[in-house]
């Protein structure tokens, strides 16, 4: 299942991982893990992945944080 692969890649290679840290740190919660999985899937798509790699550490962390917030909000509204 593609979703499981993306979730695993997001755990192994977190998009929001600081550049100077080699060992992946765990997600804060399920929504943070989901956001990492979504970005892991996007990173594997040619042009999108290339663009995502252009962002610095601060922006990558912001992208994951905001995506996790949207995921949590959607879940709380059962959308």
C-alpha positions in Angstrom: 0.0 0.0 0.0 1.4 3.4 -1.1 0.2 5.2 2.0 2.2 2.8 4.3 5.3 3.3 2.2 5.0 7.1 2.4 4.4 6.9 6.2 7.5 4.7 6.6 9.6 7.0 4.4 8.4 10.0 6.4 9.5 8.3 9.6 12.9 7.2 8.2 13.6 10.5 6.3 11.5 13.3 7.9 11.2 16.3 5.7 11.4 18.6 8.8 14.6 16.9 10.2 17.2 19.5 11.0 20.1 19.4 8.5 22.8 18.8 11.2 20.9 15.8 12.8 21.5 12.3 11.4 19.2 10.2 13.5 15.5 10.9 12.7 13.6 12.2 15.6 10.1 10.8 16.3 6.9 12.6 15.3 5.2 14.6 17.9 1.9 12.9 17.3 -0.2 11.0 14.7 -0.9 14.2 12.6 2.8 15.1 12.6 3.6 11.6 11.3 0.8 11.9 8.7 2.2 15.3 7.5 5.7 13.7 7.2 4.2 10.8 5.2 2.4 13.2 2.8 5.6 15.2 2.2 7.6 11.9 1.7 5.2 11.0 -1.0 5.4 14.4 -2.7 9.2 14.3 -2.5 9.2 11.2 -4.7 7.4 13.0 -7.5 10.0 14.5 -9.9 9.5 18.2 -10.2 7.6 18.6 -6.9 10.4 16.7 -5.1 13.0 18.9 -6.6 11.2 22.0 -5.5 10.7 20.8 -2.0 14.4 20.1 -1.6 15.1 23.8 -2.4 13.6 25.0 1.0 15.7 25.6 4.0 15.3 23.9 7.3 13.1 26.5 8.8 10.6 26.5 5.9 10.5 22.7 5.9 9.6 22.6 9.6 6.9 25.2 9.0 5.4 23.2 6.1 5.2 20.1 8.3 3.8 22.0 11.2 1.1 23.7 9.2 0.2 20.5 7.4 -0.1 18.7 10.7 -2.4 21.5 12.1 -4.7 21.1 9.0 -4.8 17.4 9.5 -5.7 17.7 13.2 -8.4 20.3 12.4 -9.9 18.2 9.7 -10.0 15.2 12.1 -11.6 17.2 14.8 -14.4 18.3 12.4 -14.7 14.8 11.0 -14.4 16.1 7.5 
